[in-house]
Amino acid sequence: MPEMTPTLSIIGGSGLYEIEGLTDLVEHDLDTPFGRPSDPVLVGTLGGRRIAFLARHGRGHRFSPTEVNYRANIFALKLLGVERIVAISACGSLRDDYAPGHIVIPDQLYDNTKERQRTFFEGGLVAHVGVADPFCPDLSRQLHSAVASTGVPAHQGGAFITIEGPRFSTKAESQTFRSWGMSIIGMTTSPEAFLAREAEMCYACMAHVTDYDVWHVTEAPVTVEMVIQVLNQNTAYAKRAIAALAEGLRPVRDCKCGTALGDALITSRDRIPDDTRERLKPLVGKYLS
């Protein structure tokens, strides 16, 4: 059967390294100007649509949050023609009402990382992309509806703070993040969401609450065992939600993500090096032709 362009990509986080039910699988072992992605991208059919899947940490969980090559991952999906990404992430809750086992579709993001490459734009081409609303509102609404349809407690909205990791927070850090108004905490959503915006791709996050971080005085501090246990329990919900989203995904994007670079490129066109033009052509070719 002829291969169609994937209409949706899933980036799987801790505990989700594959999606059962994908048929007509094709494996893409890609290279990018920013290096190789975490794993080959699997493209298959689910809910009548072509879906791409990428294991963020690599199958077998080989890369720490800092080691993940976020630029290569997003660029590889762009090369495949993907327009919409759903990122699946484990998170700790910084609120009483977002309990372990719940799923959150956040609408805000705070980058508290320190050691990551945050942009595609370097080497003579500068872009200042707008990320006031870092998650695509259209895709996030559709994702929340799909998650809610599974029966798992689902929350729409909340600020997601990304820490560097790989260690968990201290109690002082956790309490500080709560005082800032953060709702959930994790290690991978930044710079992933910002790179997706630079690539003019819709990005939404399905955040699985695994614990109360370390701030909650009546709950045990977060451990790897605790995270994996909840993720294993939630895997079925995640897969059902993905299938529902794929089946009901509206064919036309109702957002501004696809034109995010339209007014973001600031460098004079005659000053952009030829090699940079070529390297970033999948991102900016339509603006520099």
Disulfide bonds with the S-S distance in Angstrom:
none
